[in-house]
C-alpha cells in the first residue's frame, strides 16, 4: 500500500500506526468518509484517544487528519510523476518501472552507495532512508571492507543480489568509477545519478538518471542544485517503489 512509505518515514506509536493504516485502507478502497467511531471500534480505541492522537500529530481533529490523508494518497502518484519528469532529463516510464523492479528483486540483498565530497553526503542520506524503509544499506566505507572480505573468500561466498547507488556530477570521478567497476565485477547492479549522460559512469550503469544535464565537467556556479535534486528524485523514486508494491498487493 502507498501508505507504507508514510508509516516508515514518521515516528508513530503502535496505536497511531494502526489508526493511520485503518484510515488509509478505507480511502484506498474508495469508500465514503469513515467516521471516527468506526475507526475507534476497528482498533479497540476510544474516540477521545484518537482525537488526542490527531492533536499530537499537529491536526485540529480527526476530520483534518482524514482529509489530509485523502489528499496525500490521491495526489501522490501524479505529483511523483510530475516531479520526476521535471527533474530527470532522460525520464521515461520504463525507467521508473525498471528501478522499482530492480529494488523489488533485490529486496533482501545489500545496497551500497559511493560518492566523493558532497556526493558522499548524498550517499549517506540514501543509506539512512533505505535503512528506515527496511533495506540493508551501507556506505562506501563498508563497501571497501565488503570487497576485501569477498576477495579473501573468493569461491566460498555465494554471489549476492546487491545494488550500488553511485553519485557523481561529472560521471568521471576516479574513486567512484573504481567502486563501480569492483561492484560490477561481483555482480552488483549499478544505479547512478549524474549530470552527464555520456560519461563513463553512465556507460557502466544498469540504470542512470541524468539531472541538470551538461556536456562539460567544469564546476558550476552557485547555487549548485544538483545534490538537492538528486535527493528529491531519490525520494520520489522511493515513493514510486512503494506505490508499485501497493498495486501488487
N, C-alpha and C positions, 0 to 999 in steps of 0.2 A: 504494500500500500504506500501511496505517496507520503503519508504522514509519518512513516518510519524515520525519514530524514529529520522531520521536525522533532520527533522524540529524542533522536540521537544527539541533536545539537542544542538541547536545552536541559538544564539541570532540574529535573522534576522528581517529586516523590512518587512512590508506587501508586498511591491513590490518584495523584494528578495524571500519571501516565494512563491509568485505566479510564479516567473520565475523558481525557483527550482522545484516546483510542475509540471509546464508545461513540463520542460525538462525530468524529470524522468517519467512522464506519457508516453511520446513518446518512451523512452527507454524500458519501461516495456511492451509496445505493440509490441516490436520487429521491430520497424520501422527503416528505414535508417536514417543516421545522419540528424538531422533537423538544418537548418541554423539559424543564429541569427535574420535575418529579419522576419522569420516566428514566432519565439518566441516573438519578439518585437510586432508584429501585434496581436498575440493572447492575449497579456497582456496590449495592449494600451500604450506601452512604445517606446522610441526611441532606436535604436541600440547603440547609444552613451551612453545612461544611463545604458544599460546592461553591456557594456564594463567597465564603472566606477564601477558598482556593482561587477564585477568579480575581478577587481583590489583591491577593498576594502576587498574582501574575501581572497586575497593573491594569485590570479591566474594572469597569464600574460594576459589572454584574454578569450573570450568565448570558443574557441576550447579547451583550457586546462581544463576549468570548465566542459565542456561537457564530455570529455574523463575521467576525474576524477570521475564524477557521474556514467558513464558507468561501469568503473572498480569496483566501490563500490557496485553497485546494482547487478552486475553479480557474484561477488565473495563472497558476504555477507553470503549466505546460506551455502556454502561449508566450508567457514572459520569458521563460528559459530559451525558447527557440528564437525569439526576437533579440535577446541579448547575445546569444552565440552568433547569430547572423551578423550582428553589428560589429562584433569584436574579432571574429575569426575570418581572416582573409580568404582562406581556402575552405570555407564551410560547405558541408553537404550533409543531407540527412543520413546518407550511408556511412559517413564518417562518425557521426554520433552513435548510430546503431552499432558500428564496429567497436567503438570504445566500450559501450555497455556490454556487448557480447564478450569482449576480452576480459573485462572485470568480473563478469559472472563466471566465466570458465575458469578463472584463476583465483576464485574467491578464497580458497584455502591455501594459496601459495604465499610466498613472501613478496613484499613490494619494497623496492629500494628507490632512493632519489639521488640525483647527482647534480651539482651546480657549483659555480665559483662566485665568491663575493655576494652580491645581492641575490643572485640566483640560488645560492646555497640557503639563504634565509627563506626564500620561497619554498625550497625543498623541505625545510624544517616545518613550514606551515602545512605542506602536503601530509607529512608524517603525522602531525597532530590530528588533522581532520580525518585521515584514513583510520587511525587508531580508534578514534571515537566511534567511527562507523563500523568497527569490528574487523578491520583488516590487520594483518601482521605487517606493519610498515616500519622501515628503518632508514636512517640517514646514510650518506655516503661513507661516513666513518665506519659504520658497521659493515658496509659493503666490502671494504678492504679486508676486514677480519674474515668475512664470509668467503671471499675469494681465496685467501690463504688457506683456510680450512679445507675448501673443496679441492684445491690443487694438491694439498698434502694427502688427501684421501681419494685421489682420482681412481675411479674404477670401483670404489667401495661405497660411494654415496649415490643414491638414485637421483636422477635429474628431477628438479622441482619446477612447478608451474609458476615461475617468478616473473615479475614485471619490474621494469625500471622506468621511472619518470626522469627525464633529462630536461634541464632548463638552461638555455644559452641564447643571448641576444644574437650573436654573430653566427652561432652554429659551428664555430671553428675553435672553441676553447679546448686547448690541449688536454688538460686533466679530465674534462667531461667526455671527450672522444675516447680517451683511454678506458674510462669506466664503461662506456657503452660497448666498446669492442670486447672487453672482458665479459660483459654480461651476455652479449650475443653468442660468444664462444660457448657459454654454458646453457644456451637455450632460452635465455630471458627474452621476453617481448619488450620492445622499446617504444615508449610514448614520449614524444618530445614537444617542447614549446620553444619557438624561435622566431626571429624576425625575418629570417632568410629561408625561403622555400627551396633554394638551390644549394644550400650549404651541405657540408659533409654530414653533419648531424641529421639533417632531414633525409639524406640518402640512406643513412644507416637505420632509420627508424621504421617501425611497423606502422605507426600512426604519428603523423606530425600535424601540429596546429600552428599555423603561421599567424602571428599577431603583429600589428603595426609594421607591416612588411616594408622592407627596404632592400636595395641591391648592394649597398656598401656596408662595411663593417666598422666605420668610424663611430666614435662615441657621439651620441645625440645630445642636443641641447636640453636644458631643463625647461619645464618639468619632464622627466622621463616616466611615462605612464606604463611602460611595458610590463614591469613587475606587478603593478597593481592589476593590470588587465589579465595577466596570467592567473593570478589568484581568483579573480572574478570568473574567468572562464572555467577554471577548475571547479569552483563551487557550482556553477550551472551544469557542468558535466556530471557531478555527483548527484545533483537533483534529477537529472535525466536518468541516471542509473537507477535510482530508487523509484522513479516513475515507471520505468520499464519493468522492474521487479514487481511493482504493484499490479501492472497489467497482466503479468504472467500468473498471478495467484488466482 
